[in-house]
Amino acid sequence: MQHATCVCGNRLFFENTACLACGRTLGFVPETVRLHPLEPLGNHWHPADSDGHTPLRQCENRHTAAACNWMLPADAHGRLCRACRLSRVIPDQAVPGNQRRWHTMERAKRHLVYGLLRLHLPVEDRDSTGNPALAFDFKEDTADGTQVLTGHAGGVITINIAEADDDRRESMRLAMGEPYRTVLGHLRHESGHYYWERLVRGTGWHQGFRERFGDETADYAAALRRHHQTPDEHWRDHYISAYASAHPWEDWAETWAHYLHLRDTLETAADLGLMVAEAEKYRRFRASNTDFRQLLGEWMRLTVIMNSLARSVGAPDTYPFSLNPAVCSKLEFIHGAVHAAGMED
């Protein structure tokens, strides 16, 4: 996550809608993947920190519970920004608590989309043609007791909005024996299934995937049943999590999520000056596939710092995982697939 600076010199953060120092209106512009201080331009806006005068308008969800601060071109079709228009289904806003839940979901989704845009991955709305479009359904359990299952199918990521409730999410984490469970983590995991279809299936990376993750044609339902009945006691030797050992698709999705964790957190640390490498060296890492192992070394060093700081205030480890050699190889494979596709700076 890169932060920005207002024209008054105040530091700005990703979710800000106005500068807390001078009150200037702010907006995130997907085309530049940056938060900008804005200047009025007739009935529209333009970035105050840019020489250009590209007219922009605010996403309609700016004044809803979603509290979106993203912008779209003034001449764009529709009223929603590039992130908000990915949502096909949102929870009933009249139900008590659903506005807060929707806010949590959309905030995490914007963070996910930011990371995807930073990696130059295809982020297309539901009206796109050709490849399956990326879309989100934020649903709730029905009155008749039908439960919504979090998952991915055909480009659509479905999330049970109960995951936005801390008590529910924590109880599920404990019941499933998970060390970590967040809304953003769910979204990153499920996006992995989508991008497996885009980057791996039927490409030159498919065989390499099978060599590292396994044969995805193995019966998925049977694999999940086996995992829940007799989990792999030695998963730590080969996987990032116990769930990753269930099936090659889940191994990819779990490892993909951790790759996105790694990239976004390292960028944040570099931007805030917490890494020795800092921003310039980090940008060099981003631009070179051969530097991934050095980038991984920075990640391992940073996670020690993160966990030590958390323990200092009596909090659980921020990153409760260990990276065995097999997982490091898988992370490097994912990095290579993204890089070789020509989608990264």
N, C-alpha and C positions, 0 to 999 in steps of 0.2 A: 504494500500500500504506500503510494506516494502522497505526501501532504502538499499543501500549497501555501502561498503567502499573499495576503491581501495587499492592495496598493498602499494601505496605511502601515504595512510592515508586520501586522499581526499574523501568527500562524493559524492556518485554517485546517479543519479536519473533514474527512470524507462526508459525514452526515450533516455538516453545517448548512443551514439555509441562509444565514446572515452572519456577517462578521461580528463577533462579540465585543470588539473594540470600537469600531466606527459605525456599525449598523448597516453596512453596504450589503445589498442583495447578492447572494452567491448562487451558482448553478454548476452542476457537473455536466460536461460536454462529452458525450461518448466518442465523437470524432477525434478529439485530442486526448481522450482518456485522462482528463484533468478537471479538477474543481477550479472554477474561475470566479473572481469578483466581476460583477456585471455593471454595465452602464445602460440606461434607457436609450432606446433607438426607436423613436416614434411610439408605436404600440407594441414594440418588441424590445429585445435586449441584444447586447453584444459584449464579448469579453473586454473588460477594462484593461487587462494586461496584455492585449494583443493589438498589433497594428491593423489587423483586418477588421472589417465591420460586417461580418456575417450575421444576418439577423436571426435571432433565436426566439423561441417562446417556451414558456414553462410547461412541464407535464401537468395534465389535468389532476393527477393524483397528489400534487403539491399540497392541496388544501383538504385532502381526505386523511383517514387514519393511516394510510401508507406513508404519508409525510415525505413524498419523493422530491428530491432536489435536482433531478436530472432535467436536461434541456433537450429540445429537438429543433431542427431547422424550421424557420417560420413558414416555409412552403411545404412542409411535410404533410402527408396524408394522415388523417386521424388526430386524436387528441392526446395520445399517450406516448411516452418516451420509449426508447429502444428496450429498456428493461421491463417496464410495466406492461407493454403490449404482449409480452411473453406469457402472461398469466391468463389462462383460459377460464379458470374457475376460481372464484374467491369466496370466502365464507360469508354467510348471511350476516350483514352488518347490524341487523336488528336484534340478534341474539346477544345477551349480555356476555362480555368478555371477548367477543369475536373481533372487535375493532383492535384491541390490544394484540390478539393472536395474529391477525392479518398484518399489522405493523411489524411484528417480529419476523414473519415470513418474508415480507417484501424487503425488509432491511437486510436480511441474510442473502436473499436472492440478488440484490444489487451488489453486494460484496462479491458473490460468486461471479456475476457477469463482469464486474470490473476485472477480476483476475483472468477471465477468459479473453477479454479484449486485450489485456496487456500481453498475452501470449499469441495474439493475432489468430485465435481460434474462431471458426465460423460460428457466429451467434445470429441466427436467423429467426424471424418471427413466424407465427403459424400460417401466414399468408404466402410464405415462400413456396417455390416449386422445386422439383428435382429431389434432392436429398430430404429425408424427413426433417421437419422443422423442430427446433427446440421449444418446448412449451411446458407450462406448470399448471397443475391442478391442486389447489389448496382446499382440501375437503375435510368434513367432520363426520363422525359416526352418526348414523341416522337414528331416529326415534325408535325404530323397530329393533334396534340392537345390532344392525349391520355395521361391521367395523371397516374403516378405511385402512388399507394396507399401504405403507410407503413403498414405492418402487418405481420402475421405469418400463415403459413399453412404447415402441414406435416413436420415440422422440419426446414422449410426454412423461414428465416427472411428477408423480403424485406424492404429496406429503399430507399426513394426518395432522391437522392443525393443533391437535392436543400436544404435539411435540413442542409447541410454544409455551406450554405450562411447565415451569421449572419442577414442580413436585411430581407431575406425571412423567416427565422425561427422566428424572432421577430414579424414580421407582422402576421404570423400564430398564434403565442402565444397570441397576443392581440385580434385577430379575434375570437379565441376559448375561450377567457377569462381564460387562464391558468396562474398560478403564476410562472411556471417553464417550460422550454422546452430546452433540450439539446440533442445532438446526443447520448451521453452516456446514458442519460435517456431513449431515444427511445429504444436503444439496450437492456437495462436492462428490460424494460417493456415487449418487445417482447420475450425476453428469458424466461420470466415468463410463457408465454403460452406453450413454449416447455417443461419446467420442470414441469408444471402441468401434462402433459401427462406422464412424466417419474416418478414422485414422488407420484402423487395422484390418477390418474385414475385407478380404479380397485384394489386399495391397501387398507390396513387397515386404511388409512388416509382419504378415500373418504367420509365416513359418517361425520367425524369431520369437513371436509371442508364444507359440506352442512349445518351443524349446524351453522357455523360462517359466511360463505360467501353467502349461498343460493343454490338453486337447479339450476345447470348449464344446465339442460335440457330445461329450459325456452327458448322460441323462441328468438334467438339472434338478428336477423334482426329487429323483432318487438320491442325488448327492446331498441335497438339503436335509432330507429325512435322515440320511446316514450321519450327517454332521450333528443334528440335534439329538440323535439317539446315542451315538458313540463318537464324540468329538475327538479329534486328533490330539493326543496328549503331548506330542512333540512339535506342535505347530511353531513354537518359538525358533526352531532351527531353520525354518524355510519361509515363514510368512510374517507380515506386519501385525496381524491380529488373528485371533482364533477363527473369526468368521471368514477371513481370507482363505482358510484351508478348505472351505466347503466345496468350492468349484472354481475353475479357472476364471470365469467371468467375475466372481466375487473377489478373487485375488487381484485381478486387474483393477476393479473399482475401488477396493480398499487402498491399493498402492497408488492409484491415480489421485485419490483424495489427499493422501499424504504428500504427493508431489505438489499439489496445489497449496497445501499448508506450507510446505518448504519454500516455494517461490514467493508467496505473498508475505510470509513472516520475515524472510531474509530481506525483501525489498523494504519492508517497514523498518527493520533494524538499521539498514543502510541509510535510509532517509533520515532517521533520527540520530544518526551518528553513533549507534551502539556497536557497529562492527568496525574492526580495524580496517577492513577493506573499504568501507563506506561506498558512496554512490558510484563514483567513477569506476572503481574496480568491479563493483557488482554489475554494472552495465557491460563490462568486458566479459564477465562470466556469462551473461545472458546471450551474448552474441556469438559465443564459441562453444560448440558441442564438446570439444576436447577438454574444456575447462570444468566439465561437470563434476569430476571427482574432487577438484579443489573447492567447488561450490558445496559439495556434500560435506567436506571437512569443515567449512564455515558453519554449516547447519548443525553438525554434531557439537561444535563448540558453543553455538548459540543456545541449543537446547539445554546444555549444562547450566548456562547462565539463567535461562528462563526458569528452570526447575529450582535452582538454588534461590532465586528471588522469591518464588512462590512459597518455598519452605520457610523463608525468613519471616513471612507474615502469617504463617500457619495455614496456608492454603494447600490444596492438593497439587501435585505436579502438573504444570501446564501441558507438558508433552510426556505422557506416561507410556512411552514406547521405546523399544530398542531396535536398532537397525542391524540385522545380521547380514552376512555377505550376500546371501541370496536376494534379500530385499534390496540391498544397494544395487545389485545387478539389474533388478527389475525397475528401480527408479531411473537408472541410467538409460535403460531401454525406452522408457516412456519419454524421457528428455530427448532422446535421439529421434523418436517418432515425431514429436512436435517440431523439433528443429529441422529435420530433413524435409518435412512437408512444406518448408518455406514460409511458415506462418509466423515465425518469430523474428524480432529485430536482429 
